Amino acid sequence: MTTIAPRLHPTPGHPVPGGDLAALFAPRGIAVVGASRAPGKLGAAMARSLSGFAGRGGHFALVNSRDTALYPNVAAAAADGPIDLAVLCVPAPACPSALADAAEAGARAAVVCGGGFAEAGGDGIAHQRALAAVTADTGIRLLGPNTSGFIAPHAGVTASFVAGAAHLRPGKVAVVAASGGVNHALAFLFAEAGHGVSLAVGLGNGVDVTAPDVLDHLADDPETTAVALHVESVSDGPRLVSAVARLTPRKPVVALVVGRHDIGEFAASHTGNLATSWRTTRAALTQAGAVVVGDERELVDAVSALATTRLHPAADPGVGVLTAQAGPGLLLLDDLRGRAARVPELTPNTQNALSELLPPLTFQRNPVDTGRPGPEISQVFATVAADPAVDVLAAYALHEPDAIDLVAAIVGADTGGVPVVVGLGGTGEAVEAGRRSLLEAGIPATTDPRGVAAAIGALLTDAQARHREPDRPRRGQSVPDDVTGPHDENQAKDLLDRLGIATPPRRVCDSHSAARVALTELGGRVAVKVLDAHVLHKTDIGGVHLGVSTPDDLEAALRALDAVGARRYLIERMAPSGVDLVLGARRDPVFGPIVLLGLGGTTAEALADVAIRLAPVSASDAAAMPRELAGAALLDGWRGGPVLDTAALGETAAALGDLLAANPALEEIEVNPLRLTSNGLVALDAVIITHQDHKREADDAQPDQ
């Protein structure tokens, strides 16, 4: 639960309507502190940008104690009318006192656009801490510092010094960006795509107002229908996830996370190396219901579609594909397949109806190749939309004005409420006008096949996310909640046994003679390992010998372990061959407990082929993790190999997540490898790391004094 610091009461006689951030994004009065007559200064640029607010009848005040023609302070400006928002255009050292003065005068919100704070290091860190102290003491909401501001066209507020920002028209798309520059770049891209913005916010250093605050504000904003979220770093993962999860049932969120090539710090396990902040953030936002994209162009296409329409929640919506040119149609189909979109074959009735409308040589099973569009194109759209397996239409055609008014035909098609996304290829004013006409008719329009696929992919992902059942606790079985202290491999596997996770038969031995007895009892080939809770990477020190089957081989293996300091041994029956996975649960420093699944050993690190969930996670949600792996085919009987029981995998993953969540002393649990065999899953190795283990490793890493 997010704790909100107490806020100042509104200035007597001037109540602030509209919620916690209304004073920031829909103020009744604005004061520019540090306003200047010098054209090149920040205070002058901000005054020019905000002049439109004064033209709408809002109270607009320019404050500069050195200019007798302006207000000397915010208090003087507030005497002539309410000042909800103070825009501070003064040097960083002066900002904390200016912020405090604005709060004392009754301002409920402020923007600090200038830099020279924590991002600059040195004294800037102290200046930023002083700003934070003022917000904590007074309750004034602060956007920034180090941001190019925000644009709220519906309220007539352009609190930005960026040229052209004032020309952004009102619309339905909200932008919430970590960077002020990215905020403006995205807003301009949406404008090029034909969309206005409801709100565009650059968070900057995020001393007070952060992404969750803005997302919560947008939940009740009647002007916003879709949100573009740009993420660079996350300070409070659970709060961000909660805000997205609250918003997405009402309004779609499309997220772009920066940091694909981030290399995580060295960790004690493969799980730690694999769960970089970029992967974990993307997984967390996806689990919260957001549509996660890979670049800004895809972000614009996805938000453009979702701002216009949403599919009904569905587990696996079907896509009907129509194209007037086979080549672009193949590009579209290929991209859709890559996004795991279902493109079902149309029913015989639909195909029969299409055969009466289209030339006989065209492909009509789905995709539907219309050939050069003719008068029948509206009926073709209607026919495909009426197919019971089709939930959305994806179409692409080049602009051919001498053939047919394609835009009018598509707009006039009776698709029975089935949404349509259209790619209209070509250049020139006529094509741009056509795309605008489609958008005005409620039909998302893009420029190319990839844009259509990105838009369709976003609609599908959003529908599937809203179809998912809320996470529920696993099974009804309890998990141990008293796990503390270091664990050797046998103790770790004993814990897995208690969770119902299969492990091989094994014996713990403290002498060569006991090991010989274990070899006889277990029979067949065995693994001989050093057993020491403080040795996490046994193979690195030569602590594992496999395929031991004779007393002589056993003796040689034991002597080799003695040479690396072994005092105890684990003798374990070898498991049958299969496909190795890594399954782990760890405490992420930003998002808390997470579960990770990947291909086993170093393969997962080399390929970055992993799936991540926040924990606790339901068994049904965890069961979907294997489908996200690029190597998923290896788990489905590849070349006669074993077939994964995804439900069993889901139970196993959920169990590890529950265990971590129930035991605050646990830092990490890893099963690597978790082998898929013809008899099911079996844990061949297990590592449990507690907070004490991490502290000991940190102490060991300290240089000698």
N, C-alpha and C positions, 0 to 999 in steps of 0.2 A: 504494500500500500504506500503510495507516494505521500509524503508529509509536506504540506504547503506551509511555509512560514507565515505568521500573522501579517496581514496587510494593513496599511494605514486606512483609516476611514476617509471617505471622500471629503473634499473641502466643503464646509457647511454651506448649504444653499446650492451646491453643484454636485448632486449625486451622479455617480458614474454607472450608466446602464451597460448591460451586455456581457458581464462575466469578467474573468480574471485578466485576460489580455485585451479586452475591448479598448482600454485606455491607450494601448500601444497601436493596435491596428485599425481602430475606428474612433479616433479622438475627437472631442468637440473643439479643442483648442491646442495649438502647437506653438512652442517657443523654440526658436533657433538661438542657442547660446553660443556666442562667439561669432555672430553674424558680422559680415564684413562688406565694405564697399569695393575692396580690391578684387577684381574679377577672377584672378587666379587662385584665390584662397578657398579653402574648404567651406568656410562659413558663407562665402558668396555663392558658391555652386549649390549648396544645400538650400539657401534662400530662394534661388531661382527655381530649383526643382519643386519646392513646396509652394510656390506662388499660386499654383492652380488650386490649392486648398483654400486660400483666401478668396479666390474667385467664386468658390461654392458657398461662401457665407460663413465659413468657420473662423473662429478667432485665431488670428495668425500674428505672432509677435516676434520681432527681431530684438535680440538682447545683446548689448555690448556696453559694458560700464565705461569704456573709453570714448564712446560716440554719444554726444549729448542729444542727437536726433533719434536715438533708439532707446529702448527700455534699459534701465541700468541693471535690472535683475529680474528673475522670474516672478518674484513676489509682486513687483510693480506691474508686470504684464497680467498677472492673475487678478489684479484689482479691477481690470477692465473686462474680464470674462474668464471662463474656466480654461485652465491650461492642464490638459491631461498628459500631454507628451512633450518632453524636453529633448531636443536634438542637440547633443553636445559637440561642438566643433572647436574645441580648445585643446591645447597640448596635453599629453598624457599626465604630467605631474599635476595639472590643474583639474583634471577630471573628477577625482574623488570629492573634492570640496564643492565643485559645481553640481555634482549629482546630489550631494547632501542638501545644498541650497534649494535645488529644484523640488526635492521631496518635501522639504519644510514648507515650501510655498504651495504645496497641494498637488504637484504633479504625481501621477500614478505610474508613469512609465517613462523610459528614456532610451535613447540610442546613442552609443558612442562609436562613431565611424572610424576615428583615427587609429593609427597603430602606435607602437612604442610600449607595448605591454608584455605579457609573458612570452609572446612569440619572438620578442627582441632580446630576451634574457636580461641579465643585470638588474638595473633599477626598475625595468619594466615589470618584473615579477612582483616587486613591492607595490607598484602602482595598481596592478590588477588585483592584488590581495586587498588593497584599500577600497577598490570598487566593490569587491565582494562583501567587505565589512559593512559598507553603507547599505547595500541591498538587504543584508541580514538585519541590520538595525532598524531600517525604516520601512521595509516591505515594498519599496518601489521596484517595479519590474524593469530589468535592464536587458536590452538586446546589444550584443557585442561584448567587449570592444573588438576592434580590428575587423570591421565588416563594412561593405559598401551599402548596407541598409536594407530597406524593404520597399515593396511597391504594393499598394492596396487600391487598385483602380476604382472599385465600387465605392470606396470611401473618399476618393479623390486625393489620396495621400501618396506622394512619390518621395519617400524619405531616402533618396539615393542621389549620389553625385555623378552617376554614370550617364553619359550622353545617350539620349534616345529612350531612357527608361520612362519618361513622362508620356511617350507615345504608345506605350503598351495599352491595349484596349481591355475593358472589363470582359471577363469570361468565366469559365467553370473550372479551370485547372489551377490547382495550388502547387507551388514549388517550395519545398523545404530543403535547403541546401546547407551543408557545413561551411561552404565557401561562398563569400559574397560574389566573387567572380563567376563561379559556376551557377549561382542563382540567376544572374543576369544572362549568362550564356544560354541557359535552358529556357528562360522566359522568352528570349529572342527567337530560339528555335521553335517554340510553340507558336509564336506569332507568325513565323514563316509557314507553319503547317496549318494556319487558319484558325488558331485557338487564341482567345484572350485568357487572361489570368484573373483569378479571384484574389490571390495573394501570392507574393513571391518574396521569400525571406532568406537572407544570408545570415547564418548564426554567428559567424566569426569565432571568437574565443569561447563563447558560451558561458560567461561567468554566471549568469542567472537563467535567462530564457534558453532552453535547449529544445531539441527536436520533440521529445515527448510533450512538452508544454504546448508547442504549436499544433501538434497532431490532436491533442485533446481539444484545443480551441476550434480546429477545423471540423470536428465531429458535429458541432452545433451550428456551423456556418451554412446558411441556406444557399449561398452563392457557389459553393464548392461541390463538385460531383466526383472528382478524382484527384489524387495527390501524387506528385513526383517527389521522391525522397532521395537525397544524395547524402551518403554517409562516408566520412573519412576516418573517424575514430569514435569509439563509444566509451563513455565514462561509467554509465549505469545501464548495463545490459538488461536486467530484469525490468527496469522501468520503461525502456524503449520497447521491449517485446510486449509489455502490457498495453502500452499506448497503441501500438499497431494492432494488437488483437482486439482492442475495444473499437477501433475505427473501422477495420475491414468489413465487418458485417453490414455496415451502413454505407461506406464509401471505399472504393478500391484504392490500394496503395501500391505503387510501383517503385522499387528501390534499386538504386545503383550504388554498389559498395566499392570503394576505392581500395587498392592494395592487393591485387591479384598476385603480384610477384613478391609479396612480403615473405621473408624467410624468418621463421620463428626462432627464438633462442633455443639453445640446446636443452633438451629435456631428458629425463631419466628413462624414457620409453619411446617406442614408435608412436604411441597414441599422442604424446605431447608434441612430437615433431610434426605430426599430421594435422593437428587441430590449430592451424594458424588463425589469427584474428580474422582474416578475410573469409576463410572458409566457414568459420564458426558464426560470424555475423550474418553471412548469407543464409546459412542453415537456420539460424534463429529467426530471422525475418520471414523466411519461407514458412516455418512452422507456425508463426504468428498470423499467417494469412496473406502476407504481401506477395506480389509478383516480383521476382528478382531478375534483373536483366544484366547484360554484360557491358553495354556501352551507352553513350548518350543518345545515339541515333535510335537504338532499340527502345530506349526509355521514352522518347517522344512518340514513336509509333504505338507503343503499348498504352501510354496514358491517353493518347488521342482516341484510341478505340474505347477504352474504359470510361472516359469522360462522356462518351456518347451513348454507350449501351453496355449492359451486362447480361450474360447468359443466366438462365436458371441454374441453381446448384445441381451438379450432376457428377457422377463418378467418372464417366468417360464420354464426354460429348462427341458427337459425330460431326465431321466437316464435309460439306459438299463443295467441290472445287469446280469452278467454271472458268474457262479461258477461251479467248478468241484467237490466240496464237499458241501453237503447240510448244515452241521453245520456251517462252516465259512460263508457260504452264508447268513444264517439267521442272524449271527452277523452283517454282512455288511448291510443287508437290514434294520435291526433294527436301526443301527446307522444313516443310511440315512434318515429314517423316523423321527428320532429325530432332524435332521437338516432341516426338512420340505422340503426335496427333493421330487420331483414328479417322481414316478416310474410308468409310464402309462402301462396299459395292451396293449400288442402288437396287431396289427391288425390281422384279420383272415388270410389275405394273408401271413403275416409273420409267424404266427403259423403253417399254412399249410406247408410252406417251411421248417420250423424247424422239423416238424414231419417226413419229409423224410430224415432228417440228423441224428436225435437223437433217442435213444431207446424210446419205447412208454410209459414207466413208469416214465420218467423224467418230471419235471414241465417245461412248455414251454411258459407260458403267460407273464412272467416278474415278478420275476427273471427267468432266464433260467438256469436250472440245466443240465449241459452237461453230467453228469456221468463221468466216467474215460475218460480223453481226448484221442481222436483217430485222424485219418487222416482228419476227417471232421471238426476239430475245427476251421480252418481258415475260412471255409465257414459259420460256425455258427456265428463267429464274424461279417463277412460281412453281413449276413442276418439280424441280430439284428440292426446293424448300419444303414441299409437301411430303417428301419421302419420310417415312417414320423413323429412319435411322439418322436423319440430318437435323442437327441443332443449330448450325450456323453456316453461312455461305461465305466462301472465299473466292473472289473473282479478280481477274486481271485482263485488261484489254488495252491496246493502243488506241489513241484518239484518231478516229477516222471520220472526219466530219462529212465526207462525201458519201459515206455508207448509211449512217443512221445517227440520229441524236441519241447517242448511247446513254448519256446522263439522264435524259428525260425518260428513256425506256426503263432504266434501272429504278429511278425514283417512282415510276408508275407501276412497277411490278408488285403484285399482291403476294407477298411471301408469308402471309399468315402470321406475322409477328416474329418470324425467324430472322435474327439479325444478319446483316450483310456487311462485309468489309470489301472495299473495291480498291484495286490499284489501277490508276488511270495514267498510262504512259504517254509521254510527249512533252513538248515545250511550248512556251508562248502563253499569251494572255488567255486564249480560249481554253487551254487545258487547265490553267490555274482557276479560271472562272468555273469550269466544270467541277473541279475538286471542291471549291467553295459551295457550289450548289448541292453537291452530295452531302457535305457536312451540315448545311442548313436543313437538309431533309432528314437528318439523324443517321446518316450513313457514313461511317468512318472512311476516309479516303487517303490513300498513300500514293507514292510515286513509282514504286517498283515492286517486283515479286517478294523481295526480302521484307519490305515494309509490311506487305499483306501478311506474310507468315509471322512476323513479330507481333502484329496486332492480334491475329488469330490465336497465337500461342498464349498471349496475355489473357485473352477472354477465356480460354480453356483452363489455364492455371487458376484463375480467379474462381471459376465455377467449381473446380475440383476442391479448392481450399475451403469454400463455403459448404461443400457437401460433406467434408470430413466431420466425423463425430468428435466432440470434445474429448481430450485425453482423460482417461480414467485410470485409477490405480490398477496394477497388474493383479490378475487372478483373484484374489481374496486371500492369498497366502501372505503371511507376515514374513519379514526378513529380519535377520539379527540386527540389533541396534546397539550392541556392546562391543564392537570391533575396535581394538586399540593395539598399539605396540607393533613391533616388527614381525613380519611373517616370512618364514622360509617357503619354498615351493610346496612342500607337503602340507603345511598349514594353510596355505592359500588354496590348495586343491580341496582340502577338507571343507573349507568354507564354500567352495563351489558345489561340492557334494550336497551340502545342506540346502543350497538353492535349487537343487534338482538338475544341475549341469553335469553331464557325464565326464568322468576322468578315467584314465587307465588304471588297472590294478598296479599296486606299487608297494614297496617295503622301504622303511627307513632303517638304515644300518649304521652302526658306529664302529664296526670292525670288519676286517677282511673275511673272517669266518662267517659272520652274520650275512655278509653279501653273498657268499657261496650258497648258503641255505636259501636265500631269497631267489637266486638264479634257479635253483632246483624247483622251488615252489611255484614260481611264475611260469617256468617252462618257455621254450622257444627263444626268440631274440628279444633282448632287453636294451634299454637305455640306461647308462650309468652316469650319474650327475653328481657334482658337488652340491651339498645341501648346506646353504648358509644364507640367512636372511639378509646379510649385508652385501651379497654378490648378486647384482641385478642382471648383469650381462655375462652369463656363465660361459657362452661360447667364446667371448673375447679373451678369456684367460685359459682356454683349453679345458673348461670344466664340464664338457659334455662328450660322451663317447656312445655312438649309436651302433646298433646291430650286433651287440655282444651276445654270443651264444654258447661259448665253451668256457670251462674253468680257466684255461690258460689266457684266453682273451680277457676274461674278467679280471684276472690278476694284473695283467698289463694295464688295463684301464684304471684300476684302483691305484697302482703305483704312480701313474701319470697324475691322478688327482691329488695324491699325497704330495707330489712335487710342487703343486700350486697352493699348498696349505690346507687341503681338505681335512676336516676332522670327522665329518659325517658324510654319508652317501645316500643317494636316492636311487634305488633299483626299480625300474618301471618297465612293464611290458610294452613292447613296440606296438604302435597302432598301425592298422592297414593304411595303404596309400590312399590319397585323396587330394582334395583342393584345400589349401591352407588359407585361412582368414585371420585377420587381427580384429578382435573385439575388445573395446576398452571403455571405461568410464573414468572421467577425470573432472577435477574442479577447475573450471575455467576462471581466470582472474576477473573477467568482465561479466560473463553470463552465468556463472555458477555451474552446477553439475551438468555435464553433457555426456552423451554416449556416442561412440564412433565405431564405424565398421569399414573395413577395407580389405584389400588383398593382403595376405600374410607377409610378415618379414619386411625386408627392405624394398620389396616390389611395390608396396603401397606408397612408400616415400618417393620412389623414383617416378611413379606414374601419377602421384597425387590423386589416386582413385579412391575416394572415401565418401561416406555418407555420415552425416552428423545430425543428432537430435538433442534438444534440451531434455534434461531428466528432472523429475520422473517422466517417463514416456509410456504410453499405452502399448500393450503387446501388438495391437493391430497396426498402430503407426510404425512401430519398430519393424514389423514384418515387411513394410514397404521399402526399407532401406536397401536391400540387395538390388532392387530394380534401378537404383540410381547409380550403380557402379558401371563403369565402362566395361569391366570384365564380367558382367552379369551372366553372359553366355557360358562361362566356365562352371557356373553353379546349376546349370540346367541340363545335365547329362552330356556335356561336351565330349564328343568322341567316345561315347560309351561310359563316361564317368558317372559319378553319383549325382543325384538330383536333390537340391536343397529343399527341405521342408521349411518354407518361409514362416509358417506359424510357430514352429519350434524355435527358429532363430529369433523371432519376435519375443517369445517368452524369455529366452536367454538374455537378450539385450535389455529387456525391461527389468529383469531381475538384477542385473548389474547396476542399472540406473537407480532402482529402488534402494539397493544396498548402499550406494554412495550417498544418496539423499538422506538415508536414515542414520548415517554415522558421520557426524561432523569431524571426527578425528581422521577419517580417511581422506587422502589426497587423490589417490588414483588406484584403479584396478585394471589390470590388463590380462587378457587371455591371448597369447600369441606363441604358437599358432593355435587357432581353433580349427580343427580339421573336419572337413566334410568328407565322410566315408559312406560306403554303401549301407552302413548300419546307423547312420545319423551323425550328429555333431559330437565331437569329443575334444576336451581341453587338454592339449599336450603340454602346455607350460602356462604358468600363472604368476603374476607379480602383483603384490599389494604394497602400496606406499602410503605411509601415514605422515602426518605433520611432523612427527618426531624424526622420521627418516629424512625429510627435506631439511629440517634444521641441522641434523648431523652432517648432511652433505654440504650445506652452506658453511658450517663451522670448519669442515675439513678443507674447504676451498680457500679459507683465509690464509694469507701468507704468514709464515713464522715471524714473530716479533723479534 
